[in-house]
Amino acid sequence: MPDQHVIDPDSFLETEGARVWTPERSAEAWRTAFARLEARLTGPAPPRRIVVVCGLQGAGKSTWVAAQDADADTLYFDAALPGMRHRRPILIQATRQGIPVEAVWIRVPLTVALARNAMRRADRIVPEASIRSVERLFEPPTQAEGFARVTVIDAA
């Protein structure tokens, strides 16, 4: 059973033995993540807040989320989400339901993210070009884009 308190698009890439990434599977994982978000927001017990946890791959987002107390009132969306355009669908869905969204940016230097990524299991290693692309595209989250609160965690 999936964790009802965390939506991580990468979790939808898991297969019986390993995580398998293809462009098609990635697109489907994101569709599934947004459908899961919609279901949670409109279901019988919607969260009272959403926390978008963003940053480079290898920054420690999932580790940070796992360290939080499981709380039925909070839903964590755990993904790189480098730009406002990537975060906007979450903000739109939550705003429709009147649910505040907070951002937590797990900030690390690129060198740290690359080193952590290299220590991952082989099927979870993100191509270096992808991490560099997220770093190049990254726009820090702001209240101006619609977040109720923005927290920056330096996790180097």
N, CA and C atoms as a LAMMPS dump frame, in Angstrom:
ITEM: TIMESTEP
0
ITEM: NUMBER OF ATOMS
468
ITEM: BOX BOUNDS ff ff ff
-5.0000000000000000e+02 5.0000000000000000e+02
-5.0000000000000000e+02 5.0000000000000000e+02
-5.0000000000000000e+02 5.0000000000000000e+02
ITEM: ATOMS id mol type element x y z
1 1 1 N 0.848 -1.181 0
2 1 2 C 0 0 0
3 1 3 C 0.891 1.24 0
4 2 1 N 0.63 2.197 -0.909
5 2 2 C 1.459 3.398 -0.949
6 2 3 C 1.255 4.261 0.287
7 3 1 N 2.291 5.022 0.637
8 3 2 C 2.211 5.948 1.764
9 3 3 C 1.217 7.041 1.41
10 4 1 N 0.185 7.202 2.204
11 4 2 C -0.86 8.185 1.934
12 4 3 C -0.425 9.609 2.268
13 5 1 N 0.751 9.761 2.876
14 5 2 C 1.217 11.082 3.289
15 5 3 C 2.288 11.644 2.363
16 6 1 N 2.721 10.834 1.382
17 6 2 C 3.795 11.259 0.474
18 6 3 C 3.423 10.899 -0.956
19 7 1 N 3.588 11.855 -1.847
20 7 2 C 3.487 11.589 -3.278
21 7 3 C 4.864 11.876 -3.861
22 8 1 N 5.462 10.846 -4.429
23 8 2 C 6.779 10.941 -5.06
24 8 3 C 6.648 10.3 -6.438
25 9 1 N 6.657 11.086 -7.509
26 9 2 C 6.498 10.496 -8.842
27 9 3 C 7.457 9.347 -9.123
28 10 1 N 8.668 9.404 -8.584
29 10 2 C 9.626 8.319 -8.815
30 10 3 C 9.139 6.983 -8.267
31 11 1 N 8.309 7.014 -7.235
32 11 2 C 7.819 5.75 -6.663
33 11 3 C 6.971 4.977 -7.67
34 12 1 N 6.415 5.669 -8.648
35 12 2 C 5.598 5.003 -9.66
36 12 3 C 6.443 4.388 -10.774
37 13 1 N 7.755 4.516 -10.664
38 13 2 C 8.672 3.878 -11.609
39 13 3 C 9.15 2.52 -11.095
40 14 1 N 8.777 2.191 -9.863
41 14 2 C 9.221 0.932 -9.262
42 14 3 C 8.561 -0.26 -9.95
43 15 1 N 9.346 -1.318 -10.131
44 15 2 C 8.834 -2.585 -10.623
45 15 3 C 9.162 -3.627 -9.555
46 16 1 N 8.868 -4.847 -9.83
47 16 2 C 9.125 -5.924 -8.873
48 16 3 C 10.571 -5.932 -8.374
49 17 1 N 11.529 -5.736 -9.284
50 17 2 C 12.922 -5.862 -8.879
51 17 3 C 13.727 -4.586 -8.837
52 18 1 N 13.271 -3.537 -9.515
53 18 2 C 14.087 -2.325 -9.598
54 18 3 C 13.246 -1.16 -10.108
55 19 1 N 13.825 0.006 -10.028
56 19 2 C 13.208 1.196 -10.609
57 19 3 C 13.597 1.227 -12.085
58 20 1 N 12.606 1.392 -12.945
59 20 2 C 12.856 1.402 -14.386
60 20 3 C 12.382 2.737 -14.954
61 21 1 N 13.312 3.462 -15.581
62 21 2 C 12.984 4.756 -16.147
63 21 3 C 13.027 4.691 -17.665
64 22 1 N 11.972 5.154 -18.283
65 22 2 C 11.931 5.44 -19.717
66 22 3 C 11.135 6.734 -19.832
67 23 1 N 11.248 7.441 -20.936
68 23 2 C 10.447 8.66 -21.075
69 23 3 C 8.946 8.391 -20.914
70 24 1 N 8.488 7.278 -21.466
71 24 2 C 7.067 6.948 -21.377
72 24 3 C 6.661 6.627 -19.941
73 25 1 N 7.476 5.856 -19.245
74 25 2 C 7.166 5.517 -17.855
75 25 3 C 7.221 6.762 -16.968
76 26 1 N 8.151 7.673 -17.264
77 26 2 C 8.245 8.906 -16.499
78 26 3 C 6.986 9.756 -16.688
79 27 1 N 6.543 9.909 -17.918
80 27 2 C 5.32 10.682 -18.185
81 27 3 C 4.127 10.06 -17.469
82 28 1 N 4.036 8.741 -17.498
83 28 2 C 2.933 8.059 -16.809
84 28 3 C 3.049 8.216 -15.292
85 29 1 N 4.266 8.183 -14.774
86 29 2 C 4.472 8.375 -13.326
87 29 3 C 3.975 9.75 -12.895
88 30 1 N 4.259 10.773 -13.692
89 30 2 C 3.789 12.122 -13.351
90 30 3 C 2.265 12.221 -13.45
91 31 1 N 1.678 11.6 -14.471
92 31 2 C 0.204 11.584 -14.565
93 31 3 C -0.393 10.902 -13.337
94 32 1 N 0.202 9.81 -12.931
95 32 2 C -0.282 9.074 -11.764
96 32 3 C -0.125 9.912 -10.492
97 33 1 N 1.009 10.606 -10.366
98 33 2 C 1.243 11.445 -9.178
99 33 3 C 0.19 12.546 -9.086
100 34 1 N -0.1 13.206 -10.204
101 34 2 C -1.095 14.274 -10.172
102 34 3 C -2.508 13.731 -9.964
103 35 1 N -2.781 12.549 -10.478
104 35 2 C -4.089 11.913 -10.214
105 35 3 C -4.205 11.545 -8.734
106 36 1 N -3.128 11.058 -8.142
107 36 2 C -3.119 10.72 -6.716
108 36 3 C -3.317 11.99 -5.882
109 37 1 N -2.683 13.079 -6.295
110 37 2 C -2.86 14.352 -5.601
111 37 3 C -4.323 14.784 -5.657
112 38 1 N -4.91 14.746 -6.825
113 38 2 C -6.323 15.128 -6.978
114 38 3 C -7.218 14.257 -6.105
115 39 1 N -6.957 12.958 -6.096
116 39 2 C -7.776 12.037 -5.281
117 39 3 C -7.65 12.358 -3.794
118 40 1 N -6.449 12.661 -3.349
119 40 2 C -6.259 12.994 -1.922
120 40 3 C -6.931 14.312 -1.561
121 41 1 N -6.87 15.277 -2.472
122 41 2 C -7.431 16.596 -2.185
123 41 3 C -8.959 16.599 -2.205
124 42 1 N -9.539 15.719 -2.99
125 42 2 C -10.995 15.703 -3.122
126 42 3 C -11.632 14.512 -2.416
127 43 1 N -10.817 13.695 -1.772
128 43 2 C -11.322 12.504 -1.088
129 43 3 C -11.994 12.826 0.229
130 44 1 N -12.385 11.789 0.944
131 44 2 C -13.142 11.966 2.189
132 44 3 C -12.357 12.609 3.333
133 45 1 N -11.033 12.493 3.328
134 45 2 C -10.233 13.078 4.414
135 45 3 C -9.05 13.827 3.807
136 46 1 N -9.305 14.974 3.168
137 46 2 C -8.201 15.697 2.527
138 46 3 C -7.225 16.256 3.56
139 47 1 N -5.981 16.44 3.153
140 47 2 C -5.012 17.039 4.077
141 47 3 C -5.369 18.502 4.333
142 48 1 N -4.873 19.018 5.428
143 48 2 C -5.094 20.444 5.734
144 48 3 C -3.976 21.313 5.184
145 49 1 N -2.874 20.678 4.804
146 49 2 C -1.784 21.416 4.174
147 49 3 C -0.985 20.47 3.296
148 50 1 N -0.337 21.069 2.31
149 50 2 C 0.556 20.335 1.418
150 50 3 C 1.934 20.965 1.563
151 51 1 N 2.941 20.12 1.616
152 51 2 C 4.322 20.591 1.657
153 51 3 C 5.014 20.073 0.405
154 52 1 N 5.409 20.992 -0.457
155 52 2 C 6.154 20.663 -1.665
156 52 3 C 7.625 20.689 -1.292
157 53 1 N 8.292 19.54 -1.436
158 53 2 C 9.703 19.418 -1.075
159 53 3 C 10.486 19.324 -2.384
160 54 1 N 11.273 20.364 -2.663
161 54 2 C 11.953 20.444 -3.951
162 54 3 C 13.447 20.657 -3.775
163 55 1 N 14.18 20.438 -4.852
164 55 2 C 15.628 20.609 -4.85
165 55 3 C 16.274 19.627 -5.808
166 56 1 N 17.573 19.706 -5.915
167 56 2 C 18.304 18.817 -6.822
168 56 3 C 18.096 17.353 -6.448
169 57 1 N 18.185 16.494 -7.442
170 57 2 C 18.214 15.076 -7.168
171 57 3 C 19.485 14.806 -6.36
172 58 1 N 19.343 14.064 -5.284
173 58 2 C 20.486 13.808 -4.407
174 58 3 C 20.633 14.835 -3.294
175 59 1 N 19.709 15.795 -3.214
176 59 2 C 19.804 16.821 -2.168
177 59 3 C 19.44 16.275 -0.795
178 60 1 N 18.604 15.249 -0.761
179 60 2 C 18.152 14.708 0.514
180 60 3 C 16.681 14.946 0.775
181 61 1 N 15.917 15.2 -0.282
182 61 2 C 14.479 15.477 -0.133
183 61 3 C 13.74 14.31 0.504
184 62 1 N 13.899 13.129 -0.043
185 62 2 C 13.183 11.957 0.482
186 62 3 C 13.625 11.625 1.901
187 63 1 N 14.895 11.815 2.187
188 63 2 C 15.4 11.587 3.54
189 63 3 C 14.738 12.564 4.508
190 64 1 N 14.622 13.822 4.098
191 64 2 C 13.989 14.829 4.947
192 64 3 C 12.516 14.484 5.163
193 65 1 N 11.825 14.116 4.094
194 65 2 C 10.402 13.761 4.217
195 65 3 C 10.243 12.574 5.161
196 66 1 N 11.09 11.562 5.018
197 66 2 C 10.989 10.366 5.858
198 66 3 C 11.201 10.696 7.335
199 67 1 N 11.929 11.764 7.63
200 67 2 C 12.196 12.141 9.022
201 67 3 C 11.045 12.928 9.659
202 68 1 N 10.047 13.316 8.846
203 68 2 C 8.917 14.074 9.371
204 68 3 C 7.909 13.125 10.011
205 69 1 N 7.181 13.626 10.978
206 69 2 C 6.133 12.818 11.597
207 69 3 C 5.013 12.577 10.604
208 70 1 N 4.551 11.332 10.519
209 70 2 C 3.396 11.018 9.673
210 70 3 C 2.176 11.675 10.307
211 71 1 N 1.56 12.557 9.551
212 71 2 C 0.45 13.349 10.051
213 71 3 C -0.635 13.346 8.988
214 72 1 N -1.815 12.876 9.326
215 72 2 C -2.913 12.785 8.36
216 72 3 C -3.285 14.145 7.792
217 73 1 N -2.934 15.214 8.486
218 73 2 C -3.281 16.562 8.026
219 73 3 C -2.281 17.13 7.022
220 74 1 N -1.151 16.437 6.803
221 74 2 C -0.102 16.948 5.918
222 74 3 C 0.186 15.945 4.813
223 75 1 N 0.252 16.462 3.587
224 75 2 C 0.636 15.667 2.431
225 75 3 C 1.926 16.249 1.871
226 76 1 N 2.945 15.42 1.689
227 76 2 C 4.22 15.853 1.139
228 76 3 C 4.286 15.461 -0.331
229 77 1 N 4.678 16.413 -1.178
230 77 2 C 4.928 16.137 -2.595
231 77 3 C 6.428 16.263 -2.78
232 78 1 N 7.082 15.138 -3.042
233 78 2 C 8.535 15.006 -3.027
234 78 3 C 9.052 14.829 -4.46
235 79 1 N 9.622 15.902 -5.022
236 79 2 C 10.166 15.832 -6.385
237 79 3 C 11.099 17.014 -6.614
238 80 1 N 11.917 16.953 -7.647
239 80 2 C 12.869 18.04 -7.923
240 80 3 C 12.143 19.364 -8.162
241 81 1 N 11.115 19.366 -8.996
242 81 2 C 10.283 20.545 -9.267
243 81 3 C 11.108 21.823 -9.384
244 82 1 N 11.981 21.899 -10.402
245 82 2 C 12.927 23.006 -10.465
246 82 3 C 12.336 24.385 -10.761
247 83 1 N 11.235 24.452 -11.46
248 83 2 C 10.723 25.762 -11.839
249 83 3 C 9.302 26.006 -11.391
250 84 1 N 8.918 27.273 -11.455
251 84 2 C 7.548 27.627 -11.1
252 84 3 C 6.558 26.838 -11.945
253 85 1 N 6.847 26.645 -13.221
254 85 2 C 5.923 25.915 -14.096
255 85 3 C 5.746 24.46 -13.656
256 86 1 N 6.755 23.902 -13.012
257 86 2 C 6.666 22.528 -12.527
258 86 3 C 5.825 22.444 -11.249
259 87 1 N 5.89 23.478 -10.439
260 87 2 C 5.165 23.498 -9.163
261 87 3 C 3.732 23.999 -9.306
262 88 1 N 3.465 24.746 -10.374
263 88 2 C 2.156 25.366 -10.573
264 88 3 C 0.986 24.374 -10.52
265 89 1 N 1.053 23.196 -11.155
266 89 2 C -0.104 22.282 -11.09
267 89 3 C -0.492 21.887 -9.661
268 90 1 N 0.499 21.767 -8.79
269 90 2 C 0.212 21.423 -7.392
270 90 3 C -0.505 22.588 -6.728
271 91 1 N 0.01 23.784 -6.945
272 91 2 C -0.606 24.983 -6.357
273 91 3 C -2.035 25.175 -6.874
274 92 1 N -2.251 24.944 -8.152
275 92 2 C -3.595 25.104 -8.728
276 92 3 C -4.564 24.115 -8.102
277 93 1 N -4.182 22.844 -8.039
278 93 2 C -5.08 21.833 -7.463
279 93 3 C -5.392 22.145 -6.009
280 94 1 N -4.396 22.538 -5.24
281 94 2 C -4.609 22.822 -3.822
282 94 3 C -5.469 24.065 -3.63
283 95 1 N -5.21 25.097 -4.419
284 95 2 C -5.971 26.34 -4.305
285 95 3 C -7.45 26.099 -4.581
286 96 1 N -7.744 25.262 -5.562
287 96 2 C -9.147 24.922 -5.86
288 96 3 C -9.859 24.353 -4.642
289 97 1 N -9.118 23.657 -3.801
290 97 2 C -9.698 23.009 -2.628
291 97 3 C -9.516 23.846 -1.362
292 98 1 N -8.878 25.002 -1.49
293 98 2 C -8.665 25.864 -0.332
294 98 3 C -7.625 25.337 0.64
295 99 1 N -6.681 24.556 0.127
296 99 2 C -5.658 23.948 0.983
297 99 3 C -4.346 24.708 0.8
298 100 1 N -3.767 25.228 1.893
299 100 2 C -2.504 25.963 1.771
300 100 3 C -1.345 25.036 1.41
301 101 1 N -0.42 25.608 0.647
302 101 2 C 0.755 24.859 0.204
303 101 3 C 1.997 25.576 0.702
304 102 1 N 2.872 24.814 1.333
305 102 2 C 4.164 25.329 1.783
306 102 3 C 5.245 24.715 0.898
307 103 1 N 6.351 25.4 0.777
308 103 2 C 7.494 24.87 0.035
309 103 3 C 8.652 24.662 0.994
310 104 1 N 9.333 23.551 0.823
311 104 2 C 10.595 23.308 1.516
312 104 3 C 11.618 23.035 0.423
313 105 1 N 12.606 23.893 0.351
314 105 2 C 13.685 23.744 -0.611
315 105 3 C 14.867 23.157 0.124
316 106 1 N 15.228 21.928 -0.251
317 106 2 C 16.411 21.291 0.308
318 106 3 C 17.572 21.72 -0.593
319 107 1 N 18.375 22.644 -0.092
320 107 2 C 19.414 23.28 -0.911
321 107 3 C 20.773 22.665 -0.596
322 108 1 N 21.428 22.184 -1.635
323 108 2 C 22.792 21.663 -1.512
324 108 3 C 23.596 22.12 -2.73
325 109 1 N 24.902 22.22 -2.575
326 109 2 C 25.734 22.509 -3.742
327 109 3 C 25.645 21.347 -4.743
328 110 1 N 25.82 21.672 -5.997
329 110 2 C 25.788 20.657 -7.049
330 110 3 C 26.768 19.523 -6.753
331 111 1 N 27.949 19.829 -6.261
332 111 2 C 28.946 18.792 -5.993
333 111 3 C 28.444 17.783 -4.956
334 112 1 N 27.716 18.261 -3.962
335 112 2 C 27.159 17.368 -2.934
336 112 3 C 26.081 16.471 -3.541
337 113 1 N 25.192 17.067 -4.343
338 113 2 C 24.132 16.274 -4.977
339 113 3 C 24.728 15.199 -5.882
340 114 1 N 25.745 15.553 -6.643
341 114 2 C 26.38 14.578 -7.536
342 114 3 C 27.051 13.456 -6.745
343 115 1 N 27.712 13.8 -5.652
344 115 2 C 28.38 12.78 -4.83
345 115 3 C 27.357 11.845 -4.202
346 116 1 N 26.263 12.395 -3.671
347 116 2 C 25.224 11.551 -3.074
348 116 3 C 24.578 10.666 -4.125
349 117 1 N 24.339 11.212 -5.294
350 117 2 C 23.733 10.448 -6.375
351 117 3 C 24.61 9.25 -6.752
352 118 1 N 25.908 9.453 -6.772
353 118 2 C 26.841 8.383 -7.135
354 118 3 C 26.819 7.234 -6.131
355 119 1 N 26.375 7.497 -4.904
356 119 2 C 26.344 6.454 -3.869
357 119 3 C 25.028 5.66 -3.884
358 120 1 N 24.097 6.034 -4.752
359 120 2 C 22.811 5.339 -4.798
360 120 3 C 22.935 3.964 -5.434
361 121 1 N 21.92 3.125 -5.155
362 121 2 C 21.796 1.849 -5.858
363 121 3 C 21.776 2.123 -7.36
364 122 1 N 22.298 1.233 -8.151
365 122 2 C 22.449 1.45 -9.592
366 122 3 C 21.149 1.871 -10.27
367 123 1 N 20.018 1.264 -9.903
368 123 2 C 18.758 1.596 -10.581
369 123 3 C 18.174 2.934 -10.131
370 124 1 N 18.778 3.548 -9.13
371 124 2 C 18.291 4.848 -8.64
372 124 3 C 19.216 6.014 -8.98
373 125 1 N 20.315 5.717 -9.647
374 125 2 C 21.236 6.785 -10.04
375 125 3 C 20.587 7.605 -11.153
376 126 1 N 20.604 8.911 -10.952
377 126 2 C 20.064 9.853 -11.926
378 126 3 C 21.214 10.273 -12.841
379 127 1 N 20.991 10.323 -14.144
380 127 2 C 22.081 10.773 -15.027
381 127 3 C 22.594 12.16 -14.61
382 128 1 N 23.905 12.311 -14.615
383 128 2 C 24.508 13.574 -14.199
384 128 3 C 23.949 14.748 -15.002
385 129 1 N 23.705 14.534 -16.283
386 129 2 C 23.159 15.61 -17.124
387 129 3 C 21.8 16.075 -16.613
388 130 1 N 21.014 15.168 -16.079
389 130 2 C 19.698 15.542 -15.542
390 130 3 C 19.842 16.405 -14.294
391 131 1 N 20.769 16.044 -13.429
392 131 2 C 20.984 16.831 -12.209
393 131 3 C 21.505 18.215 -12.573
394 132 1 N 22.426 18.271 -13.514
395 132 2 C 22.952 19.568 -13.951
396 132 3 C 21.853 20.419 -14.592
397 133 1 N 20.955 19.776 -15.313
398 133 2 C 19.843 20.491 -15.928
399 133 3 C 18.912 21.085 -14.866
400 134 1 N 18.595 20.299 -13.838
401 134 2 C 17.743 20.804 -12.758
402 134 3 C 18.436 21.971 -12.059
403 135 1 N 19.744 21.856 -11.846
404 135 2 C 20.472 22.945 -11.189
405 135 3 C 20.43 24.219 -12.041
406 136 1 N 20.568 24.061 -13.342
407 136 2 C 20.544 25.212 -14.254
408 136 3 C 19.155 25.852 -14.308
409 137 1 N 18.112 25.022 -14.27
410 137 2 C 16.727 25.504 -14.383
411 137 3 C 16.12 25.949 -13.053
412 138 1 N 16.786 25.644 -11.942
413 138 2 C 16.142 25.823 -10.647
414 138 3 C 15.808 27.289 -10.351
415 139 1 N 14.545 27.501 -10.022
416 139 2 C 14.046 28.792 -9.567
417 139 3 C 13.612 28.591 -8.118
418 140 1 N 14.238 29.284 -7.176
419 140 2 C 13.843 29.096 -5.781
420 140 3 C 12.347 29.36 -5.597
421 141 1 N 11.676 28.537 -4.809
422 141 2 C 10.257 28.774 -4.554
423 141 3 C 10.062 30.059 -3.759
424 142 1 N 8.951 30.741 -4.011
425 142 2 C 8.67 32.004 -3.325
426 142 3 C 7.203 32.077 -2.933
427 143 1 N 6.911 32.931 -1.989
428 143 2 C 5.52 33.174 -1.625
429 143 3 C 4.783 33.837 -2.781
430 144 1 N 5.485 34.61 -3.598
431 144 2 C 4.859 35.289 -4.732
432 144 3 C 4.249 34.296 -5.723
433 145 1 N 4.79 33.075 -5.806
434 145 2 C 4.199 32.1 -6.726
435 145 3 C 3.005 31.377 -6.112
436 146 1 N 2.728 31.649 -4.836
437 146 2 C 1.522 31.1 -4.231
438 146 3 C 1.722 30.272 -2.983
439 147 1 N 2.952 30.113 -2.542
440 147 2 C 3.185 29.33 -1.337
441 147 3 C 2.832 30.141 -0.085
442 148 1 N 2.212 29.489 0.869
443 148 2 C 1.869 30.13 2.139
444 148 3 C 3.135 30.424 2.94
445 149 1 N 4.122 29.547 2.778
446 149 2 C 5.39 29.708 3.49
447 149 3 C 6.47 28.987 2.699
448 150 1 N 7.674 29.52 2.744
449 150 2 C 8.818 28.888 2.089
450 150 3 C 9.911 28.716 3.133
451 151 1 N 10.413 27.493 3.241
452 151 2 C 11.504 27.181 4.151
453 151 3 C 12.69 26.679 3.323
454 152 1 N 13.866 27.197 3.601
455 152 2 C 15.079 26.746 2.915
456 152 3 C 15.913 25.982 3.932
457 153 1 N 16.266 24.761 3.571
458 153 2 C 17.103 23.929 4.439
459 153 3 C 18.416 23.676 3.72
460 154 1 N 19.494 24.17 4.296
461 154 2 C 20.809 23.918 3.735
462 154 3 C 21.285 22.565 4.258
463 155 1 N 21.347 21.615 3.357
464 155 2 C 21.618 20.225 3.752
465 155 3 C 22.961 19.732 3.237
466 156 1 N 23.912 20.611 3.162
467 156 2 C 25.243 20.207 2.661
468 156 3 C 26.046 19.542 3.741
